[in-house]
Amino acid sequence: MAEAEILKAELAEFVCGANDVIELKLVRDVNDIFDDTKIFRPEFTHQLFGQK
């Protein structure tokens, strides 16, 4: 069990909130692929990843 806590502490620097790192883009036209103004961040991601 101690090993799990050590590993958790070592990896803690790589943990971040999903709302801060996920960007979505709705592509309706081929030109939208390269249009960065179409990018948005979701307000809620807990439906995908849970509350933790």
N, C-alpha and C positions, 0 to 999 in steps of 0.2 A: 504494500500500500504506500509506503514511503517513496518508492520509485515513481509511482504515479504522480505524487505531489511534486516531486523534483522535476519531472518532465513537464507538468502543467506550469510550473513557475518559469521554466526555461522557454516555453512556447508562448507565454503571456504577452510578450512584445509583438507577436504576430496577430493578436486578436483585435478586431475592430468591429464597429457597428456596421451592419449591412446597409443602413440608410446612408452612410457616409461613403461607401465605396462602389455601390451599384449604380450604373447609368444605363438607361434604356433609350431606345430609339424606335419609333414607329415608322416603318418604311412603307410608304404608299406608292412611291414612284422610284424608279431606278436612280434618279438624281438625288433622292433623299439619303442614299447610302453615304454620300460624301458631304452632306450638309450637317455640320455640327450644331446648327441652331435647332435641330430636331431632337437633340439629346435632352433628357430630363431625368431627374432622380425621383424615385418613388417616395411617397410620404410614409408608406407602411410596407415593411418587408416581413413582419412577423408571421404572416400567412404562409410564407415560403419556408422560413427558417426556424420558426418558433420564437418564444419570448427570450431565450437566453442569449 
